[in-house]
Amino acid sequence: MPKTTNETFSIHGEQLLKKIKELVNEGNVRKITIKDKTGKELMTFPLTVGVVGAVFAPVLAAVGALAALVGECTIMVEKEEA
């Protein structure tokens, strides 16, 4: 079973979509959770190998809408180690 690590980023809403795209492009991300500044979970989505393009577009649209509504948020990233 592959080993996983977790990373946390504090980010402002306007930078949220850009950061999510960067993380997805890394390729080793298994799950992303977005929380507001109080720690309330706003969105969680799993990523599997090959999730790109049209399949991922609705998730990015939802993240973009969320970014417009939140000020500061936290991104929790679960990554698979090589």
N, CA, C and O atoms as a GROMACS GRO file, in nm:
protein
  328
    1MET      N    1   0.085  -0.119   0.000
    1MET     CA    2   0.000   0.000   0.000
    1MET      C    3   0.089   0.125   0.000
    1MET      O    4   0.181   0.134   0.081
    2PRO      N    5   0.063   0.219  -0.089
    2PRO     CA    6   0.146   0.340  -0.095
    2PRO      C    7   0.133   0.426   0.030
    2PRO      O    8   0.026   0.433   0.091
    3LYS      N    9   0.241   0.489   0.066
    3LYS     CA   10   0.242   0.578   0.181
    3LYS      C   11   0.190   0.714   0.140
    3LYS      O   12   0.217   0.761   0.029
    4THR      N   13   0.114   0.779   0.229
    4THR     CA   14   0.060   0.911   0.199
    4THR      C   15   0.114   1.014   0.297
    4THR      O   16   0.148   0.981   0.411
    5THR      N   17   0.119   1.138   0.251
    5THR     CA   18   0.156   1.250   0.336
    5THR      C   19   0.049   1.357   0.322
    5THR      O   20  -0.023   1.362   0.222
    6ASN      N   21   0.039   1.442   0.422
    6ASN     CA   22  -0.058   1.551   0.420
    6ASN      C   23   0.014   1.685   0.425
    6ASN      O   24   0.112   1.702   0.497
    7GLU      N   25  -0.036   1.779   0.348
    7GLU     CA   26   0.014   1.916   0.349
    7GLU      C   27  -0.104   2.010   0.368
    7GLU      O   28  -0.216   1.979   0.327
    8THR      N   29  -0.079   2.123   0.430
    8THR     CA   30  -0.184   2.223   0.451
    8THR      C   31  -0.134   2.358   0.403
    8THR      O   32  -0.020   2.397   0.430
    9PHE      N   33  -0.219   2.429   0.330
    9PHE     CA   34  -0.188   2.562   0.278
    9PHE      C   35  -0.296   2.658   0.323
    9PHE      O   36  -0.415   2.629   0.310
   10SER      N   37  -0.256   2.773   0.375
   10SER     CA   38  -0.351   2.881   0.402
   10SER      C   39  -0.344   2.975   0.283
   10SER      O   40  -0.236   3.015   0.239
   11ILE      N   41  -0.461   3.010   0.230
   11ILE     CA   42  -0.463   3.084   0.104
   11ILE      C   43  -0.586   3.175   0.101
   11ILE      O   44  -0.686   3.148   0.168
   12HIS      N   45  -0.577   3.282   0.025
   12HIS     CA   46  -0.692   3.371   0.007
   12HIS      C   47  -0.775   3.322  -0.110
   12HIS      O   48  -0.722   3.261  -0.203
   13GLY      N   49  -0.904   3.348  -0.105
   13GLY     CA   50  -0.998   3.298  -0.204
   13GLY      C   51  -0.960   3.322  -0.348
   13GLY      O   52  -0.979   3.235  -0.432
   14GLU      N   53  -0.905   3.441  -0.378
   14GLU     CA   54  -0.873   3.472  -0.518
   14GLU      C   55  -0.759   3.387  -0.572
   14GLU      O   56  -0.743   3.375  -0.693
   15GLN      N   57  -0.679   3.326  -0.484
   15GLN     CA   58  -0.568   3.241  -0.526
   15GLN      C   59  -0.604   3.092  -0.523
   15GLN      O   60  -0.525   3.007  -0.563
   16LEU      N   61  -0.725   3.062  -0.476
   16LEU     CA   62  -0.766   2.924  -0.455
   16LEU      C   63  -0.764   2.842  -0.584
   16LEU      O   64  -0.704   2.734  -0.586
   17LEU      N   65  -0.828   2.889  -0.688
   17LEU     CA   66  -0.837   2.813  -0.812
   17LEU      C   67  -0.699   2.786  -0.872
   17LEU      O   68  -0.672   2.676  -0.920
   18LYS      N   69  -0.613   2.886  -0.869
   18LYS     CA   70  -0.478   2.871  -0.922
   18LYS      C   71  -0.402   2.762  -0.846
   18LYS      O   72  -0.335   2.678  -0.907
   19LYS      N   73  -0.412   2.763  -0.714
   19LYS     CA   74  -0.342   2.664  -0.631
   19LYS      C   75  -0.396   2.524  -0.656
   19LYS      O   76  -0.319   2.428  -0.662
   20ILE      N   77  -0.528   2.510  -0.670
   20ILE     CA   78  -0.587   2.379  -0.696
   20ILE      C   79  -0.535   2.324  -0.829
   20ILE      O   80  -0.500   2.206  -0.838
   21LYS      N   81  -0.530   2.408  -0.931
   21LYS     CA   82  -0.479   2.365  -1.062
   21LYS      C   83  -0.333   2.321  -1.051
   21LYS      O   84  -0.294   2.221  -1.111
   22GLU      N   85  -0.252   2.394  -0.975
   22GLU     CA   86  -0.112   2.357  -0.955
   22GLU      C   87  -0.101   2.220  -0.889
   22GLU      O   88  -0.022   2.136  -0.931
   23LEU      N   89  -0.182   2.198  -0.786
   23LEU     CA   90  -0.178   2.072  -0.714
   23LEU      C   91  -0.221   1.955  -0.802
   23LEU      O   92  -0.160   1.848  -0.798
   24VAL      N   93  -0.323   1.975  -0.881
   24VAL     CA   94  -0.370   1.870  -0.972
   24VAL      C   95  -0.262   1.835  -1.073
   24VAL      O   96  -0.242   1.718  -1.106
   25ASN      N   97  -0.191   1.936  -1.123
   25ASN     CA   98  -0.086   1.912  -1.222
   25ASN      C   99   0.034   1.837  -1.165
   25ASN      O  100   0.110   1.777  -1.240
   26GLU      N  101   0.051   1.839  -1.033
   26GLU     CA  102   0.161   1.764  -0.971
   26GLU      C  103   0.145   1.614  -0.994
   26GLU      O  104   0.244   1.542  -1.008
   27GLY      N  105   0.021   1.568  -0.999
   27GLY     CA  106  -0.004   1.428  -1.033
   27GLY      C  107  -0.004   1.329  -0.919
   27GLY      O  108  -0.057   1.219  -0.935
   28ASN      N  109   0.052   1.362  -0.803
   28ASN     CA  110   0.057   1.267  -0.693
   28ASN      C  111  -0.044   1.298  -0.583
   28ASN      O  112  -0.036   1.241  -0.474
   29VAL      N  113  -0.138   1.387  -0.610
   29VAL     CA  114  -0.238   1.426  -0.511
   29VAL      C  115  -0.353   1.328  -0.516
   29VAL      O  116  -0.406   1.299  -0.623
   30ARG      N  117  -0.393   1.276  -0.399
   30ARG     CA  118  -0.503   1.180  -0.391
   30ARG      C  119  -0.635   1.244  -0.352
   30ARG      O  120  -0.741   1.203  -0.399
   31LYS      N  121  -0.627   1.346  -0.264
   31LYS     CA  122  -0.750   1.409  -0.216
   31LYS      C  123  -0.721   1.552  -0.176
   31LYS      O  124  -0.615   1.582  -0.120
   32ILE      N  125  -0.817   1.642  -0.204
   32ILE     CA  126  -0.806   1.782  -0.165
   32ILE      C  127  -0.929   1.819  -0.084
   32ILE      O  128  -1.042   1.790  -0.125
   33THR      N  129  -0.907   1.882   0.030
   33THR     CA  130  -1.015   1.930   0.115
   33THR      C  131  -0.997   2.080   0.134
   33THR      O  132  -0.888   2.127   0.164
   34ILE      N  133  -1.105   2.154   0.117
   34ILE     CA  134  -1.102   2.300   0.135
   34ILE      C  135  -1.186   2.333   0.257
   34ILE      O  136  -1.302   2.292   0.267
   35LYS      N  137  -1.127   2.407   0.351
   35LYS     CA  138  -1.196   2.448   0.474
   35LYS      C  139  -1.195   2.599   0.485
   35LYS      O  140  -1.104   2.666   0.436
   36ASP      N  141  -1.298   2.653   0.551
   36ASP     CA  142  -1.299   2.798   0.573
   36ASP      C  143  -1.209   2.831   0.692
   36ASP      O  144  -1.151   2.742   0.753
   37LYS      N  145  -1.199   2.961   0.725
   37LYS     CA  146  -1.106   3.003   0.830
   37LYS      C  147  -1.144   2.953   0.968
   37LYS      O  148  -1.061   2.954   1.059
   38THR      N  149  -1.268   2.908   0.986
   38THR     CA  150  -1.310   2.852   1.116
   38THR      C  151  -1.286   2.703   1.123
   38THR      O  152  -1.306   2.642   1.228
   39GLY      N  153  -1.244   2.642   1.011
   39GLY     CA  154  -1.217   2.499   1.008
   39GLY      C  155  -1.332   2.416   0.955
   39GLY      O  156  -1.323   2.293   0.950
   40LYS      N  157  -1.440   2.482   0.914
   40LYS     CA  158  -1.555   2.410   0.859
   40LYS      C  159  -1.521   2.361   0.718
   40LYS      O  160  -1.474   2.438   0.634
   41GLU      N  161  -1.546   2.233   0.692
   41GLU     CA  162  -1.518   2.176   0.562
   41GLU      C  163  -1.617   2.227   0.459
   41GLU      O  164  -1.739   2.213   0.476
   42LEU      N  165  -1.565   2.286   0.353
   42LEU     CA  166  -1.650   2.341   0.248
   42LEU      C  167  -1.661   2.247   0.128
   42LEU      O  168  -1.766   2.239   0.064
   43MET      N  169  -1.552   2.177   0.098
   43MET     CA  170  -1.551   2.090  -0.020
   43MET      C  171  -1.439   1.988  -0.006
   43MET      O  172  -1.330   2.021   0.041
   44THR      N  173  -1.466   1.864  -0.047
   44THR     CA  174  -1.364   1.760  -0.054
   44THR      C  175  -1.382   1.688  -0.185
   44THR      O  176  -1.494   1.655  -0.224
   45PHE      N  177  -1.272   1.663  -0.253
   45PHE     CA  178  -1.283   1.584  -0.374
   45PHE      C  179  -1.160   1.496  -0.391
   45PHE      O  180  -1.047   1.542  -0.374
   46PRO      N  181  -1.184   1.369  -0.425
   46PRO     CA  182  -1.073   1.277  -0.450
   46PRO      C  183  -1.019   1.297  -0.591
   46PRO      O  184  -1.092   1.338  -0.681
   47LEU      N  185  -0.893   1.269  -0.608
   47LEU     CA  186  -0.832   1.275  -0.740
   47LEU      C  187  -0.774   1.137  -0.771
   47LEU      O  188  -0.707   1.077  -0.687
   48THR      N  189  -0.800   1.089  -0.889
   48THR     CA  190  -0.744   0.963  -0.933
   48THR      C  191  -0.660   0.989  -1.056
   48THR      O  192  -0.676   1.092  -1.122
   49VAL      N  193  -0.572   0.899  -1.085
   49VAL     CA  194  -0.485   0.914  -1.201
   49VAL      C  195  -0.571   0.927  -1.326
   49VAL      O  196  -0.663   0.848  -1.347
   50GLY      N  197  -0.543   1.024  -1.407
   50GLY     CA  198  -0.616   1.044  -1.531
   50GLY      C  199  -0.736   1.136  -1.521
   50GLY      O  200  -0.808   1.153  -1.618
   51VAL      N  201  -0.759   1.196  -1.403
   51VAL     CA  202  -0.871   1.288  -1.390
   51VAL      C  203  -0.826   1.425  -1.438
   51VAL      O  204  -0.764   1.502  -1.365
   52VAL      N  205  -0.858   1.454  -1.561
   52VAL     CA  206  -0.822   1.582  -1.622
   52VAL      C  207  -0.931   1.624  -1.720
   52VAL      O  208  -1.025   1.549  -1.745
   53GLY      N  209  -0.915   1.742  -1.774
   53GLY     CA  210  -1.003   1.788  -1.881
   53GLY      C  211  -1.148   1.797  -1.844
   53GLY      O  212  -1.184   1.849  -1.739
   54ALA      N  213  -1.232   1.744  -1.933
   54ALA     CA  214  -1.377   1.758  -1.919
   54ALA      C  215  -1.430   1.693  -1.792
   54ALA      O  216  -1.529   1.741  -1.736
   55VAL      N  217  -1.367   1.587  -1.746
   55VAL     CA  218  -1.413   1.519  -1.625
   55VAL      C  219  -1.393   1.608  -1.502
   55VAL      O  220  -1.474   1.607  -1.410
   56PHE      N  221  -1.284   1.684  -1.502
   56PHE     CA  222  -1.250   1.765  -1.386
   56PHE      C  223  -1.308   1.907  -1.394
   56PHE      O  224  -1.308   1.979  -1.294
   57ALA      N  225  -1.357   1.947  -1.510
   57ALA     CA  226  -1.409   2.082  -1.531
   57ALA      C  227  -1.518   2.122  -1.432
   57ALA      O  228  -1.514   2.234  -1.382
   58PRO      N  229  -1.617   2.036  -1.402
   58PRO     CA  230  -1.720   2.076  -1.304
   58PRO      C  231  -1.664   2.103  -1.165
   58PRO      O  232  -1.713   2.191  -1.094
   59VAL      N  233  -1.561   2.029  -1.126
   59VAL     CA  234  -1.498   2.051  -0.996
   59VAL      C  235  -1.430   2.187  -0.994
   59VAL      O  236  -1.441   2.261  -0.897
   60LEU      N  237  -1.359   2.220  -1.102
   60LEU     CA  238  -1.292   2.350  -1.109
   60LEU      C  239  -1.394   2.464  -1.110
   60LEU      O  240  -1.368   2.570  -1.053
   61ALA      N  241  -1.507   2.443  -1.174
   61ALA     CA  242  -1.612   2.546  -1.174
   61ALA      C  243  -1.665   2.568  -1.032
   61ALA      O  244  -1.688   2.681  -0.991
   62ALA      N  245  -1.683   2.460  -0.959
   62ALA     CA  246  -1.729   2.471  -0.820
   62ALA      C  247  -1.625   2.539  -0.732
   62ALA      O  248  -1.660   2.621  -0.647
   63VAL      N  249  -1.498   2.507  -0.753
   63VAL     CA  250  -1.390   2.571  -0.677
   63VAL      C  251  -1.385   2.720  -0.710
   63VAL      O  252  -1.365   2.802  -0.620
   64GLY      N  253  -1.404   2.755  -0.837
   64GLY     CA  254  -1.406   2.896  -0.877
   64GLY      C  255  -1.518   2.972  -0.810
   64GLY      O  256  -1.498   3.085  -0.765
   65ALA      N  257  -1.636   2.912  -0.802
   65ALA     CA  258  -1.750   2.975  -0.735
   65ALA      C  259  -1.723   2.990  -0.586
   65ALA      O  260  -1.755   3.093  -0.527
   66LEU      N  261  -1.664   2.887  -0.527
   66LEU     CA  262  -1.630   2.892  -0.385
   66LEU      C  263  -1.528   3.002  -0.357
   66LEU      O  264  -1.537   3.073  -0.257
   67ALA      N  265  -1.430   3.015  -0.445
   67ALA     CA  266  -1.326   3.116  -0.428
   67ALA      C  267  -1.384   3.256  -0.424
   67ALA      O  268  -1.334   3.344  -0.354
   68ALA      N  269  -1.491   3.278  -0.500
   68ALA     CA  270  -1.556   3.409  -0.503
   68ALA      C  271  -1.627   3.439  -0.371
   68ALA      O  272  -1.651   3.555  -0.338
   69LEU      N  273  -1.661   3.336  -0.296
   69LEU     CA  274  -1.739   3.353  -0.173
   69LEU      C  275  -1.656   3.358  -0.045
   69LEU      O  276  -1.697   3.420   0.053
   70VAL      N  277  -1.540   3.293  -0.046
   70VAL     CA  278  -1.461   3.286   0.077
   70VAL      C  279  -1.347   3.386   0.074
   70VAL      O  280  -1.295   3.419  -0.033
   71GLY      N  281  -1.309   3.433   0.189
   71GLY     CA  282  -1.194   3.521   0.200
   71GLY      C  283  -1.070   3.437   0.217
   71GLY      O  284  -0.997   3.411   0.121
   72GLU      N  285  -1.047   3.394   0.338
   72GLU     CA  286  -0.931   3.312   0.368
   72GLU      C  287  -0.977   3.169   0.388
   72GLU      O  288  -1.082   3.144   0.447
   73CYS      N  289  -0.899   3.075   0.337
   73CYS     CA  290  -0.935   2.935   0.353
   73CYS      C  291  -0.809   2.851   0.366
   73CYS      O  292  -0.698   2.900   0.348
   74THR      N  293  -0.829   2.724   0.397
   74THR     CA  294  -0.720   2.630   0.412
   74THR      C  295  -0.741   2.515   0.315
   74THR      O  296  -0.852   2.463   0.302
   75ILE      N  297  -0.636   2.475   0.248
   75ILE     CA  298  -0.641   2.360   0.160
   75ILE      C  299  -0.561   2.249   0.227
   75ILE      O  300  -0.443   2.267   0.260
   76MET      N  301  -0.625   2.134   0.248
   76MET     CA  302  -0.556   2.017   0.300
   76MET      C  303  -0.538   1.921   0.184
   76MET      O  304  -0.635   1.886   0.116
   77VAL      N  305  -0.414   1.878   0.162
   77VAL     CA  306  -0.380   1.795   0.048
   77VAL      C  307  -0.324   1.663   0.095
   77VAL      O  308  -0.230   1.660   0.175
   78GLU      N  309  -0.381   1.554   0.047
   78GLU     CA  310  -0.327   1.421   0.074
   78GLU      C  311  -0.252   1.376  -0.050
   78GLU      O  312  -0.309   1.366  -0.158
   79LYS      N  313  -0.122   1.350  -0.032
   79LYS     CA  314  -0.037   1.312  -0.145
   79LYS      C  315   0.013   1.170  -0.128
   79LYS      O  316   0.032   1.121  -0.016
   80GLU      N  317   0.035   1.106  -0.240
   80GLU     CA  318   0.091   0.971  -0.241
   80GLU      C  319   0.240   0.984  -0.263
   80GLU      O  320   0.285   1.049  -0.357
   81GLU      N  321   0.318   0.921  -0.175
   81GLU     CA  322   0.463   0.926  -0.189
   81GLU      C  323   0.510   0.822  -0.288
   81GLU      O  324   0.453   0.713  -0.297
   82ALA      N  325   0.614   0.855  -0.363
   82ALA     CA  326   0.668   0.761  -0.462
   82ALA      C  327   0.746   0.652  -0.394
   82ALA      O  328   0.799   0.563  -0.461
   0.00000   0.00000   0.00000
